[in-house]
Structures are given as structure tokens and as C-alpha cells.
Amino acid sequence: MSVVNNYVIPEDMEDLEPVIRFCFDKMMLYKDFSAPAIVKSYDRSSKRVNLEIAIAYLKSDYTTFQRAPLNNIPVYRMGGGGFFFDFNLQEGDLGWIKSNDNDISLFLQSNNLSAPNTLRTNNFSDGVFYPDIVKNIIIAPEDTDNLVIQNEDGTVKISMGQDAITLTAPNIYINSNLQVSGELTVQQGIVSSGGSPAIRANGDITASGSITADVP
């Protein structure tokens, strides 16, 4: 290969195939598809994130330079049927930026069928950020076959198996009525401080500690 005006030229450019391949490779250098990205800041109210691309841009002469930061990028939130997952992203969180085929600016304004606003194609400016923990998080042995939602150190988690759901946290709060159709077993005590009836169950309540109901 030789370098001419900062372009790497294959030695076999007299043949048609390498010429076409060279031109295609040059064209693809200016197309964005997917790359790892780092969160710089996040606005949870608008669900928009500012990012730094974690992979440098590679020029045709094999030199690199850092890509420009990306601002106001929508964040992917898996959801449907009126339900969704939402994360409060922090500076330094990782994920993936994926571009769309066309300019999506008008779609983001209306959330309806829209024409591209410009001729821009496959550009990270029209991308979506997909949060990804990326790190090698260790799942507890008892959760190996389960669906798990947890924090990084596993001190707060929901573990869903084939026959049980396990909640783990220093504190668990229920902001509504709790009705138990089966047997409720408590290792310490049950304390209620409001409402009448204060404690209600359609099955048995078994406690190895005290049951206290403060009924007004």
C-alpha cells in the first residue's frame, strides 16, 4: 500500500475489484452505525443524554482522533402496554449509541409518522442510547437460573424463578393494601399502626415474633 494525500492506496488499484472496494470503504468511513458511549450528563425529565463516544474515529491513513460529543440524544426505555423500565443514568454510565437510517428529528417532535427533515443518513446525531451495565457483574449462585433485577453489589434485588419471587433489600415499603390469599410466615414480628382492620389475611398468619395492630 502507499499513501497519497493522506489516503491509503492499495497496490492493485489497476484492477476493478480493489477500486470498488476502496471506494466503498471510503464511503463507509463517513457512516455511523454503533459504538460504545459514556454518559456525561442526563436529563431524566426529557429522557435526553449527553454522550462521549468511547471509540476514536479511524481515518483512511490509520490515524485517529476523538469524535465530537453527542448532545440531546434520546434514551431507550423498554416498554409497552403502558409499562416501562426507567433508569436514572449517572455520569460515567456506559451503553451503546446506535444510529438510525434517516434524520429522526421530526419524529421526535411528534412521535408520529414523519418524513426525514434532511438528507442525513446513518449519523449518530439521529441515534438512540441503549444503557448497558457492561461490567462483569456477579450473580448470586441461588439466582443463576432466575430473572434478576438488582443493584451492582446485589444488596437490593428482585429474583424471579420458576416457582418463587424473592425480594432482597434493607427495607421494603408497600404503599397500598396488602392482601395474602395463602399462608403468611414472619420470622420476627408484624407491626401495624393504622387503619381498621389493621391486619387482614384470607389465609393463616404465622409469626415467630409478635403481631401488633394499633387500631384507632
Residue frames as a rotation matrix with the C-alpha (Angstrom) as fourth column:
MET 1
0.571 0.821 0.000 0.00
0.821 -0.571 0.000 0.00
0.000 0.000 -1.000 0.00
SER 2
-0.645 -0.708 0.286 1.02
0.693 -0.700 -0.171 3.64
0.322 0.088 0.943 -0.49
VAL 3
0.096 0.639 -0.763 -0.27
0.803 -0.502 -0.320 6.89
-0.588 -0.582 -0.562 0.99
VAL 4
-0.676 -0.205 0.708 -1.29
0.640 -0.639 0.426 9.77
0.365 0.741 0.564 -1.28
ASN 5
-0.535 0.447 0.716 -2.76
-0.363 -0.888 0.283 12.96
0.762 -0.109 0.638 0.18
ASN 6
-0.639 0.167 0.750 -3.49
-0.746 0.102 -0.658 11.09
-0.186 -0.981 0.060 3.44
TYR 7
0.576 0.814 -0.081 -5.32
-0.807 0.549 -0.217 8.31
-0.132 0.190 0.973 1.59
VAL 8
-0.301 -0.621 0.723 -4.13
-0.405 0.770 0.493 4.71
-0.863 -0.144 -0.484 1.77
ILE 9
0.339 0.347 -0.874 -3.99
-0.937 0.038 -0.348 3.41
-0.087 0.937 0.339 -1.81
PRO 10
0.596 -0.117 0.794 -3.87
-0.061 0.980 0.190 -0.36
-0.801 -0.162 0.577 -2.42
GLU 11
-0.448 -0.873 -0.194 -1.10
-0.350 -0.028 0.936 -1.56
-0.822 0.488 -0.293 -4.74
ASP 12
-0.761 0.165 0.627 -3.56
0.544 0.689 0.479 -3.41
-0.353 0.706 -0.614 -7.01
MET 13
-0.185 0.726 -0.662 -5.67
-0.041 -0.679 -0.733 -0.36
-0.982 -0.108 0.156 -7.96
GLU 14
-0.753 -0.100 -0.651 -5.38
-0.634 -0.156 0.757 -1.25
-0.177 0.983 0.054 -11.65
ASP 15
-0.837 0.514 -0.186 -8.00
0.426 0.827 0.366 -3.98
0.342 0.227 -0.912 -11.10
LEU 16
-0.293 0.820 0.491 -11.67
-0.226 -0.559 0.798 -3.04
0.929 0.123 0.350 -10.84
GLU 17
0.401 0.545 -0.737 -12.49
0.518 0.528 0.673 -5.07
0.756 -0.651 -0.070 -7.71
PRO 18
-0.252 -0.516 -0.819 -10.00
0.966 -0.176 -0.187 -3.34
-0.048 -0.838 0.543 -5.36
VAL 19
-0.909 -0.020 0.416 -11.03
0.119 -0.970 0.213 0.05
0.399 0.243 0.884 -6.77
ILE 20
0.021 0.994 0.103 -14.69
-0.111 -0.100 0.989 -0.62
0.994 -0.032 0.109 -5.94
ARG 21
0.367 0.066 -0.928 -13.75
0.801 0.485 0.351 -1.99
0.473 -0.872 0.125 -2.52
PHE 22
-0.666 -0.700 -0.258 -11.57
0.743 -0.589 -0.318 1.05
0.071 -0.404 0.912 -1.83
CYS 23
-0.716 0.454 0.530 -14.36
-0.177 -0.853 0.492 3.46
0.675 0.259 0.691 -2.79
PHE 24
0.331 0.877 -0.348 -16.90
0.145 0.317 0.937 1.57
0.932 -0.361 -0.022 -0.68
ASP 25
0.054 -0.393 -0.918 -14.59
0.970 0.237 -0.045 1.56
0.235 -0.888 0.394 2.34
LYS 26
-0.904 -0.398 0.157 -14.06
0.371 -0.912 -0.176 5.32
0.214 -0.101 0.972 1.97
MET 27
-0.312 0.875 0.371 -17.80
-0.260 -0.454 0.852 5.91
0.914 0.169 0.369 1.81
MET 28
0.448 0.536 -0.715 -18.45
0.453 0.554 0.699 3.78
0.771 -0.637 0.006 4.90
LEU 29
-0.565 -0.721 -0.401 -15.92
0.746 -0.239 -0.622 5.82
0.353 -0.650 0.673 6.91
TYR 30
-0.928 0.219 0.302 -18.50
-0.261 -0.960 -0.105 8.61
0.267 -0.176 0.948 6.99
LYS 31
0.096 0.969 -0.225 -21.40
-0.324 0.245 0.914 6.42
0.941 -0.015 0.338 8.13
ASP 32
-0.666 -0.218 0.713 -22.23
-0.741 0.077 -0.668 5.84
0.091 -0.973 -0.213 11.80
PHE 33
-0.107 0.633 -0.767 -23.80
-0.186 0.745 0.640 2.58
0.977 0.211 0.038 12.91
SER 34
0.900 0.381 -0.211 -22.99
0.116 0.256 0.960 1.62
0.420 -0.888 0.186 16.51
ALA 35
-0.189 -0.976 0.107 -20.37
0.039 -0.116 -0.992 2.40
0.981 -0.183 0.060 19.14
PRO 36
0.050 0.136 -0.989 -19.85
0.973 0.218 0.079 2.23
0.227 -0.966 -0.121 22.91
ALA 37
-0.022 0.030 0.999 -20.55
0.093 -0.995 0.032 5.51
0.995 0.094 0.020 24.66
ILE 38
-0.597 -0.260 -0.759 -20.07
0.777 0.049 -0.628 7.13
0.200 -0.964 0.173 28.07
VAL 39
0.512 0.852 0.110 -22.73
0.754 -0.507 0.418 9.26
0.412 -0.131 -0.902 29.80
LYS 40
-0.666 -0.679 0.309 -21.58
0.469 -0.703 -0.534 12.82
0.580 -0.211 0.787 30.52
SER 41
-0.872 0.485 0.060 -24.94
-0.346 -0.526 -0.777 14.14
-0.346 -0.699 0.626 31.78
TYR 42
-0.735 0.678 -0.018 -28.58
0.557 0.618 0.554 13.10
0.387 0.397 -0.832 31.76
ASP 43
-0.753 0.621 0.217 -31.89
-0.658 -0.719 -0.224 14.96
0.017 -0.311 0.950 31.98
ARG 44
-0.908 0.380 0.179 -34.41
0.326 0.906 -0.269 12.47
-0.264 -0.185 -0.946 33.31
SER 45
-0.168 0.907 -0.386 -37.39
-0.028 -0.395 -0.918 14.76
-0.985 -0.143 0.092 32.72
SER 46
0.300 0.237 -0.924 -36.76
-0.865 -0.341 -0.368 14.94
-0.402 0.910 0.103 28.97
LYS 47
0.666 -0.153 0.730 -35.08
0.146 0.987 0.074 11.50
-0.731 0.057 0.679 28.70
ARG 48
0.884 -0.460 0.077 -32.16
-0.035 -0.229 -0.973 13.03
0.465 0.858 -0.219 26.82
VAL 49
0.707 -0.701 -0.093 -28.49
0.431 0.323 0.843 12.27
-0.561 -0.636 0.530 27.41
ASN 50
0.710 -0.631 -0.313 -25.16
-0.699 -0.576 -0.424 13.89
0.087 0.520 -0.850 26.52
LEU 51
0.909 -0.282 0.308 -22.53
0.229 0.953 0.196 11.36
-0.349 -0.108 0.931 25.49
GLU 52
0.130 -0.913 -0.387 -18.87
-0.894 -0.277 0.353 10.84
-0.429 0.300 -0.852 24.72
ILE 53
0.852 0.118 -0.509 -18.11
-0.400 0.774 -0.491 8.23
0.336 0.623 0.706 22.07
ALA 54
0.646 -0.573 0.504 -15.69
-0.403 0.305 0.863 5.69
-0.648 -0.761 -0.033 23.57
ILE 55
0.272 -0.566 0.778 -14.08
0.764 0.619 0.183 4.68
-0.585 0.545 0.601 20.26
ALA 56
-0.223 -0.448 -0.866 -11.86
-0.152 -0.861 0.485 7.13
-0.963 0.239 0.124 18.37
TYR 57
0.837 0.477 -0.268 -12.51
-0.280 -0.048 -0.959 7.90
-0.471 0.877 0.093 14.71
LEU 58
-0.021 -0.841 0.541 -10.21
0.365 0.497 0.787 6.00
-0.931 0.214 0.296 12.34
LYS 59
0.406 0.088 -0.910 -9.12
-0.664 -0.656 -0.359 7.86
-0.628 0.750 -0.208 9.22
SER 60
0.992 0.057 -0.108 -8.07
-0.119 0.648 -0.752 6.22
0.027 0.759 0.650 5.96
ASP 61
0.239 -0.968 -0.079 -4.39
-0.438 -0.035 -0.898 6.78
0.867 0.250 -0.432 6.75
TYR 62
0.248 -0.001 -0.969 -4.92
0.566 0.812 0.144 4.82
0.786 -0.584 0.202 10.00
THR 63
-0.909 -0.384 0.162 -4.51
0.107 -0.590 -0.800 7.85
0.402 -0.711 0.577 12.25
THR 64
-0.111 0.897 -0.427 -7.23
0.905 0.268 0.330 8.54
0.410 -0.350 -0.842 14.83
PHE 65
-0.866 -0.070 0.496 -8.93
-0.151 -0.907 -0.392 11.46
0.477 -0.414 0.775 16.51
GLN 66
-0.802 0.569 -0.183 -11.60
0.395 0.274 -0.877 11.73
-0.449 -0.775 -0.445 19.20
ARG 67
-0.378 0.765 0.522 -15.14
0.743 -0.086 0.663 12.12
0.552 0.639 -0.536 17.95
ALA 68
-0.688 0.242 0.684 -17.18
-0.375 -0.926 -0.049 15.18
0.621 -0.290 0.728 18.85
PRO 69
-0.906 0.404 0.126 -19.51
0.037 0.371 -0.928 14.78
-0.422 -0.836 -0.351 21.85
LEU 70
-0.601 0.792 0.109 -23.16
0.363 0.148 0.920 13.96
0.712 0.592 -0.376 21.21
ASN 71
-0.958 0.286 0.010 -25.85
-0.167 -0.530 -0.831 16.04
-0.233 -0.798 0.556 22.89
ASN 72
-0.277 0.959 -0.065 -29.60
-0.827 -0.272 -0.491 15.67
-0.489 -0.082 0.869 23.41
ILE 73
-0.709 -0.023 -0.705 -29.74
-0.472 0.758 0.450 12.00
0.524 0.652 -0.548 22.40
PRO 74
0.349 0.900 0.262 -32.93
-0.856 0.193 0.479 10.07
0.380 -0.392 0.838 23.30
VAL 75
-0.694 -0.544 0.473 -32.51
-0.709 0.632 -0.313 7.18
-0.129 -0.552 -0.824 25.74
TYR 76
-0.377 0.523 -0.765 -34.02
-0.284 0.720 0.633 3.79
0.881 0.456 -0.123 25.01
ARG 77
-0.605 0.299 0.738 -36.60
-0.735 0.148 -0.662 2.69
-0.307 -0.943 0.130 27.58
MET 78
-0.902 0.283 -0.326 -38.02
0.074 0.846 0.528 -0.77
0.425 0.452 -0.784 27.04
GLY 79
-0.704 0.710 0.019 -41.77
-0.192 -0.166 -0.967 -0.63
-0.683 -0.685 0.253 27.44
GLY 80
-0.801 0.559 -0.213 -45.21
-0.192 0.098 0.977 -1.24
0.567 0.823 0.029 26.02
GLY 81
-0.119 0.868 -0.481 -48.84
0.561 0.459 0.689 -1.59
0.819 -0.188 -0.542 27.04
GLY 82
0.668 0.402 0.627 -48.49
-0.162 -0.743 0.649 1.31
0.726 -0.535 -0.431 29.44
PHE 83
0.907 -0.422 -0.001 -45.46
0.120 0.256 0.959 -0.12
-0.405 -0.870 0.283 31.32
PHE 84
0.671 -0.736 0.093 -41.75
-0.064 -0.182 -0.981 0.62
0.739 0.653 -0.169 31.02
PHE 85
0.411 -0.682 -0.604 -38.32
0.907 0.239 0.346 0.44
-0.092 -0.691 0.717 32.65
ASP 86
0.765 -0.182 0.617 -36.67
0.024 -0.950 -0.310 3.73
0.643 0.253 -0.723 33.59
PHE 87
0.292 -0.767 -0.571 -33.13
0.952 0.290 0.097 4.27
0.091 -0.572 0.815 34.92
ASN 88
0.979 -0.080 -0.188 -31.68
-0.035 -0.972 0.231 7.41
-0.202 -0.219 -0.955 36.47
LEU 89
0.590 -0.790 0.169 -28.44
0.655 0.346 -0.672 7.46
0.472 0.507 0.721 34.47
GLN 90
0.790 -0.433 -0.434 -25.34
0.154 -0.545 0.824 8.85
-0.594 -0.717 -0.364 36.16
GLU 91
0.623 -0.664 -0.413 -22.18
-0.778 -0.473 -0.414 10.43
0.079 0.579 -0.811 34.75
GLY 92
-0.440 -0.878 0.189 -19.81
-0.870 0.469 0.154 7.66
-0.224 -0.097 -0.970 33.73
ASP 93
0.208 0.579 0.789 -22.52
-0.203 0.814 -0.544 5.08
-0.957 -0.047 0.287 32.99
LEU 94
-0.804 -0.583 -0.115 -21.91
-0.295 0.224 0.929 3.04
-0.516 0.781 -0.352 29.86
GLY 95
0.288 0.893 0.347 -24.01
0.023 0.356 -0.934 1.94
-0.957 0.277 0.082 26.92
TRP 96
-0.546 -0.394 0.739 -24.28
0.685 0.298 0.665 1.85
-0.482 0.869 0.107 23.16
ILE 97
-0.137 0.469 -0.872 -25.19
-0.444 -0.816 -0.370 4.58
-0.886 0.337 0.320 20.67
LYS 98
-0.459 0.085 0.885 -26.97
0.685 0.667 0.291 3.25
-0.566 0.740 -0.364 17.59
SER 99
-0.819 0.112 -0.562 -27.78
-0.354 -0.870 0.342 5.43
-0.451 0.480 0.753 14.61
ASN 100
0.231 0.908 0.350 -30.98
0.162 0.319 -0.934 5.44
-0.959 0.273 -0.073 12.56
ASP 101
-0.103 -0.265 0.959 -31.10
0.942 0.284 0.180 5.25
-0.320 0.921 0.220 8.78
ASN 102
-0.064 0.198 0.978 -32.51
0.650 -0.735 0.191 8.77
0.757 0.648 -0.082 8.42
ASP 103
-0.863 -0.121 0.491 -32.97
-0.177 -0.837 -0.518 12.10
0.473 -0.534 0.701 10.17
ILE 104
-0.332 0.754 -0.567 -35.47
0.785 0.554 0.278 11.43
0.523 -0.353 -0.776 13.01
SER 105
-0.980 -0.157 -0.119 -35.80
0.197 -0.779 -0.595 14.99
0.001 -0.607 0.795 14.36
LEU 106
-0.527 0.846 0.081 -39.41
-0.707 -0.489 0.512 15.49
0.472 0.213 0.855 13.18
PHE 107
0.057 0.520 -0.852 -40.45
0.155 0.839 0.522 12.11
0.986 -0.162 -0.033 14.56
LEU 108
-0.583 -0.354 -0.732 -39.04
0.745 0.126 -0.655 13.03
0.324 -0.927 0.190 17.98
GLN 109
-0.958 0.259 0.120 -41.16
-0.281 -0.929 -0.240 16.18
0.050 -0.264 0.963 17.97
SER 110
-0.221 0.964 -0.148 -44.43
-0.929 -0.162 0.334 14.42
0.298 0.211 0.931 17.12
ASN 111
-0.660 -0.092 0.746 -44.00
-0.392 0.889 -0.237 10.68
-0.641 -0.449 -0.623 17.83
ASN 112
0.505 0.840 0.198 -45.96
-0.136 0.304 -0.943 10.14
-0.852 0.450 0.268 14.62
LEU 113
0.348 -0.316 0.883 -45.24
0.867 0.467 -0.174 9.11
-0.357 0.826 0.437 11.04
SER 114
0.638 -0.232 -0.734 -42.77
-0.180 -0.972 0.151 11.71
-0.748 0.035 -0.662 9.73
ALA 115
0.873 -0.438 0.215 -40.61
0.309 0.157 -0.938 12.36
0.377 0.885 0.272 6.71
PRO 116
0.049 -0.920 -0.388 -36.85
0.986 -0.018 0.168 12.88
-0.162 -0.391 0.906 7.20
ASN 117
0.770 0.251 -0.587 -36.14
0.285 -0.958 -0.036 16.56
-0.571 -0.140 -0.809 7.80
THR 118
0.248 -0.759 -0.602 -32.78
-0.840 -0.478 0.257 16.42
-0.483 0.441 -0.756 5.96
LEU 119
0.676 -0.100 -0.730 -30.86
-0.505 0.658 -0.558 14.05
0.537 0.746 0.394 3.67
ARG 120
-0.244 -0.810 0.533 -28.66
-0.960 0.122 -0.253 13.00
0.140 -0.573 -0.807 6.60
THR 121
0.709 0.428 -0.561 -28.27
-0.389 0.900 0.196 9.20
0.589 0.079 0.804 6.89
ASN 122
0.639 -0.422 -0.644 -26.67
0.599 0.798 0.071 6.84
0.483 -0.431 0.762 9.44
ASN 123
-0.245 -0.653 0.717 -25.49
-0.073 -0.725 -0.685 9.61
0.967 -0.220 0.130 11.72
PHE 124
-0.570 -0.030 -0.821 -25.13
0.743 0.407 -0.531 9.39
0.350 -0.913 -0.210 15.50
SER 125
-0.954 0.287 0.084 -26.98
-0.298 -0.906 -0.300 12.71
-0.010 -0.311 0.950 15.75
ASP 126
-0.018 0.970 -0.243 -30.05
-0.883 0.099 0.459 10.66
0.469 0.223 0.854 14.87
GLY 127
-0.581 -0.350 -0.735 -29.11
-0.082 0.923 -0.375 7.90
0.810 -0.158 -0.565 17.27
VAL 128
0.684 0.691 0.236 -30.61
-0.418 0.104 0.903 6.27
0.599 -0.716 0.360 20.36
PHE 129
-0.423 -0.842 0.334 -28.62
-0.760 0.129 -0.637 5.48
0.494 -0.523 -0.694 23.50
TYR 130
0.577 0.530 -0.622 -29.03
-0.140 0.814 0.564 1.99
0.805 -0.238 0.544 24.96
PRO 131
0.244 -0.499 0.831 -27.83
-0.965 -0.207 0.159 1.86
0.093 -0.841 -0.532 28.60
ASP 132
0.673 -0.133 -0.728 -25.76
0.014 0.986 -0.167 -1.23
0.740 0.102 0.665 29.39
ILE 133
0.925 -0.322 0.202 -24.01
-0.244 -0.096 0.965 -2.04
-0.291 -0.942 -0.167 32.66
VAL 134
0.604 -0.680 -0.416 -21.20
-0.491 0.094 -0.866 -3.64
0.628 0.727 -0.277 30.53
LYS 135
-0.244 -0.770 0.589 -19.22
-0.954 0.079 -0.291 -4.50
0.177 -0.633 -0.754 33.67
ASN 136
-0.404 0.019 -0.914 -18.85
-0.081 0.995 0.056 -8.12
0.911 0.096 -0.401 34.75
ILE 137
-0.137 0.473 0.870 -21.49
-0.960 -0.280 0.001 -8.18
0.244 -0.835 0.493 37.48
ILE 138
-0.927 -0.229 -0.297 -21.57
-0.145 0.949 -0.279 -11.37
0.346 -0.216 -0.913 39.57
ILE 139
0.104 0.994 0.032 -24.98
-0.692 0.050 0.720 -13.01
0.714 -0.097 0.693 40.04
ALA 140
-0.211 -0.141 0.967 -25.50
-0.924 0.351 -0.150 -14.88
-0.318 -0.926 -0.204 43.32
PRO 141
-0.963 -0.252 -0.094 -25.40
-0.269 0.909 0.319 -18.70
0.005 0.333 -0.943 42.96
GLU 142
-0.558 0.809 0.185 -29.04
0.419 0.468 -0.778 -19.05
-0.716 -0.357 -0.600 44.04
ASP 143
0.302 0.679 -0.669 -30.07
-0.253 -0.620 -0.743 -16.72
-0.919 0.394 -0.016 41.20
THR 144
-0.681 -0.731 0.041 -28.17
-0.147 0.191 0.970 -18.46
-0.718 0.655 -0.238 38.40
ASP 145
-0.773 0.430 0.467 -31.34
0.634 0.495 0.594 -19.65
0.024 0.755 -0.655 36.62
ASN 146
0.086 0.869 -0.487 -33.52
0.833 -0.331 -0.444 -16.69
-0.547 -0.368 -0.752 37.61
LEU 147
0.209 0.063 0.976 -34.53
0.591 -0.803 -0.075 -13.39
0.779 0.593 -0.205 36.08
VAL 148
0.022 -0.328 -0.944 -32.75
0.968 -0.230 0.103 -10.80
-0.251 -0.916 0.312 38.24
ILE 149
0.448 0.013 0.894 -33.13
0.261 -0.958 -0.117 -7.05
0.855 0.286 -0.433 38.65
GLN 150
0.616 -0.298 -0.730 -30.53
0.781 0.108 0.615 -5.78
-0.105 -0.949 0.299 41.11
ASN 151
0.862 -0.496 -0.103 -28.01
-0.492 -0.868 0.060 -3.12
-0.119 -0.001 -0.993 42.06
GLU 152
0.337 -0.794 -0.506 -24.34
-0.661 0.183 -0.728 -3.76
0.670 0.580 -0.463 41.34
ASP 153
-0.665 -0.692 0.280 -23.45
-0.674 0.394 -0.625 -5.41
0.322 -0.605 -0.728 44.66
GLY 154
-0.466 0.528 -0.710 -26.67
0.122 0.833 0.540 -7.43
0.876 0.165 -0.453 44.93
THR 155
-0.964 0.089 -0.252 -27.84
0.248 -0.061 -0.967 -5.89
-0.101 -0.994 0.037 48.21
VAL 156
-0.208 0.938 -0.277 -31.11
-0.478 -0.345 -0.808 -4.79
-0.853 -0.035 0.520 46.57
LYS 157
-0.912 -0.156 -0.380 -32.70
-0.410 0.395 0.822 -7.17
0.022 0.906 -0.424 44.08
ILE 158
0.304 0.935 0.180 -35.78
-0.797 0.354 -0.489 -8.89
-0.522 0.005 0.853 42.70
SER 159
-0.815 -0.574 -0.084 -35.13
-0.546 0.710 0.446 -12.51
-0.196 0.409 -0.891 41.79
MET 160
0.256 0.964 -0.075 -37.81
-0.894 0.207 -0.398 -14.35
-0.368 0.169 0.914 39.80
GLY 161
-0.832 -0.516 0.204 -37.58
-0.431 0.832 0.349 -18.13
-0.350 0.202 -0.915 39.46
GLN 162
-0.744 0.544 -0.389 -39.93
-0.086 0.499 0.862 -20.81
0.663 0.675 -0.324 38.16
ASP 163
0.027 0.792 -0.610 -41.80
0.653 0.449 0.610 -21.15
0.757 -0.415 -0.505 41.48
ALA 164
0.372 0.081 -0.925 -40.88
0.872 -0.370 0.319 -18.13
-0.316 -0.925 -0.208 43.62
ILE 165
0.398 -0.285 0.872 -40.11
0.280 -0.867 -0.412 -14.41
0.873 0.408 -0.265 43.64
THR 166
0.240 -0.419 -0.876 -37.55
0.970 0.067 0.234 -13.23
-0.040 -0.906 0.422 46.18
LEU 167
0.709 -0.012 0.705 -37.24
0.092 -0.990 -0.109 -9.59
0.699 0.143 -0.701 47.26
THR 168
0.215 -0.714 -0.666 -33.99
0.976 0.185 0.117 -8.54
0.040 -0.675 0.737 48.94
ALA 169
0.043 -0.218 0.975 -33.39
0.195 -0.955 -0.222 -5.07
0.980 0.200 0.002 50.39
PRO 170
-0.912 -0.374 -0.169 -32.57
0.251 -0.181 -0.951 -3.37
0.325 -0.910 0.259 53.70
ASN 171
-0.576 0.798 -0.178 -36.12
-0.133 -0.306 -0.943 -2.00
-0.807 -0.519 0.282 53.65
ILE 172
-0.840 0.436 0.323 -39.18
0.462 0.261 0.848 -2.87
0.285 0.861 -0.421 51.57
TYR 173
-0.742 0.599 -0.301 -42.10
-0.229 -0.649 -0.725 -0.44
-0.629 -0.469 0.619 51.54
ILE 174
-0.630 0.661 0.408 -45.63
0.761 0.422 0.493 -1.24
0.154 0.621 -0.769 50.32
ASN 175
-0.946 0.238 -0.219 -47.65
-0.180 -0.950 -0.256 1.90
-0.269 -0.202 0.942 49.65
SER 176
-0.286 0.906 -0.312 -51.01
-0.729 0.005 0.684 0.18
0.621 0.423 0.659 49.37
ASN 177
0.478 0.529 0.701 -53.16
-0.841 0.506 0.193 -2.54
-0.253 -0.682 0.686 50.94
LEU 178
-0.650 -0.681 -0.337 -51.52
-0.725 0.688 0.006 -5.96
0.228 0.248 -0.941 51.30
GLN 179
0.476 0.829 0.294 -53.79
-0.856 0.514 -0.060 -8.98
-0.201 -0.223 0.954 50.86
VAL 180
-0.696 -0.718 -0.015 -52.48
-0.715 0.692 0.101 -12.52
-0.062 0.081 -0.995 51.32
SER 181
0.321 0.862 -0.392 -54.55
-0.882 0.423 0.206 -15.41
0.344 0.280 0.896 49.93
GLY 182
0.332 -0.279 -0.901 -52.21
0.141 0.959 -0.245 -18.10
0.933 -0.046 0.358 51.29
GLU 183
0.738 -0.132 -0.662 -50.16
0.674 0.179 0.716 -18.52
0.024 -0.975 0.221 54.42
LEU 184
0.567 -0.559 0.605 -48.01
-0.265 -0.820 -0.508 -15.63
0.780 0.128 -0.613 55.66
THR 185
0.645 -0.447 -0.620 -44.94
0.747 0.539 0.388 -16.64
0.160 -0.714 0.682 57.66
VAL 186
0.681 -0.392 0.619 -43.00
-0.326 -0.919 -0.224 -13.96
0.656 -0.049 -0.753 59.53
GLN 187
0.098 -0.754 -0.650 -39.62
0.557 0.582 -0.592 -14.66
0.825 -0.304 0.477 61.14
GLN 188
-0.912 -0.398 -0.102 -39.75
0.312 -0.510 -0.801 -11.69
0.267 -0.762 0.590 63.53
GLY 189
-0.479 0.769 -0.424 -42.84
0.525 -0.136 -0.840 -9.54
-0.703 -0.625 -0.339 64.09
ILE 190
-0.327 0.483 0.812 -45.67
0.774 -0.356 0.524 -7.71
0.543 0.800 -0.257 62.35
VAL 191
-0.555 0.130 -0.822 -46.36
0.550 -0.683 -0.480 -4.16
-0.624 -0.718 0.308 63.40
SER 192
-0.277 0.541 0.794 -49.29
0.784 -0.350 0.513 -2.13
0.556 0.764 -0.327 62.05
SER 193
-0.699 -0.038 -0.714 -50.06
0.557 -0.655 -0.510 1.43
-0.448 -0.755 0.479 63.11
GLY 194
-0.674 0.519 -0.526 -53.20
-0.564 -0.821 -0.089 2.46
-0.478 0.237 0.846 61.30
GLY 195
-0.511 0.552 -0.659 -56.44
-0.689 0.197 0.698 1.51
0.515 0.810 0.280 59.60
SER 196
-0.483 0.425 0.765 -59.25
-0.503 0.580 -0.640 -0.85
-0.716 -0.695 -0.066 60.59
PRO 197
0.964 -0.267 0.018 -58.89
0.166 0.649 0.742 -3.73
-0.210 -0.712 0.670 60.22
ALA 198
0.494 -0.844 -0.210 -55.18
-0.719 -0.532 0.446 -3.20
-0.489 -0.069 -0.870 60.76
ILE 199
-0.713 -0.701 0.003 -54.09
-0.608 0.621 0.495 -6.70
-0.349 0.351 -0.869 59.67
ARG 200
0.415 0.908 0.054 -56.15
-0.690 0.352 -0.633 -8.78
-0.594 0.225 0.773 57.23
ALA 201
-0.725 -0.618 -0.306 -55.44
-0.673 0.537 0.508 -12.12
-0.150 0.574 -0.805 55.54
ASN 202
0.341 0.853 -0.396 -57.58
-0.906 0.410 0.103 -14.74
0.249 0.324 0.913 53.78
GLY 203
0.368 -0.292 -0.883 -55.20
0.112 0.956 -0.270 -17.47
0.923 0.000 0.385 54.98
ASP 204
0.740 -0.151 -0.656 -53.09
0.671 0.230 0.704 -18.11
0.045 -0.961 0.272 58.06
ILE 205
0.501 -0.681 0.534 -50.61
-0.454 -0.732 -0.508 -15.66
0.737 0.012 -0.676 59.59
THR 206
0.800 -0.325 -0.505 -47.80
0.567 0.685 0.457 -17.42
0.197 -0.652 0.732 61.41
ALA 207
0.498 -0.632 0.594 -45.24
-0.394 -0.775 -0.495 -15.34
0.773 0.013 -0.634 63.30
SER 208
0.218 -0.520 -0.826 -42.35
0.766 0.615 -0.185 -16.46
0.605 -0.593 0.532 65.44
GLY 209
-0.909 -0.417 -0.007 -42.26
0.344 -0.742 -0.576 -12.90
0.235 -0.526 0.818 66.76
SER 210
-0.528 0.726 -0.441 -45.00
0.338 -0.297 -0.893 -10.54
-0.779 -0.620 -0.089 67.90
ILE 211
-0.442 0.521 0.731 -48.04
0.748 -0.236 0.620 -9.31
0.496 0.820 -0.285 65.95
THR 212
-0.567 0.198 -0.799 -49.00
0.517 -0.669 -0.533 -5.79
-0.641 -0.716 0.277 66.94
ALA 213
-0.329 0.544 0.772 -52.02
0.787 -0.294 0.543 -3.97
0.522 0.786 -0.331 65.49
ASP 214
-0.799 0.030 -0.601 -52.55
0.366 -0.768 -0.525 -0.38
-0.477 -0.640 0.602 66.56
VAL 215
-0.375 0.765 0.523 -56.19
0.808 -0.005 0.589 0.18
0.453 0.643 -0.617 65.60
PRO 216
-0.945 0.020 0.326 -57.55
-0.130 -0.939 -0.317 3.68
0.300 -0.342 0.890 66.18
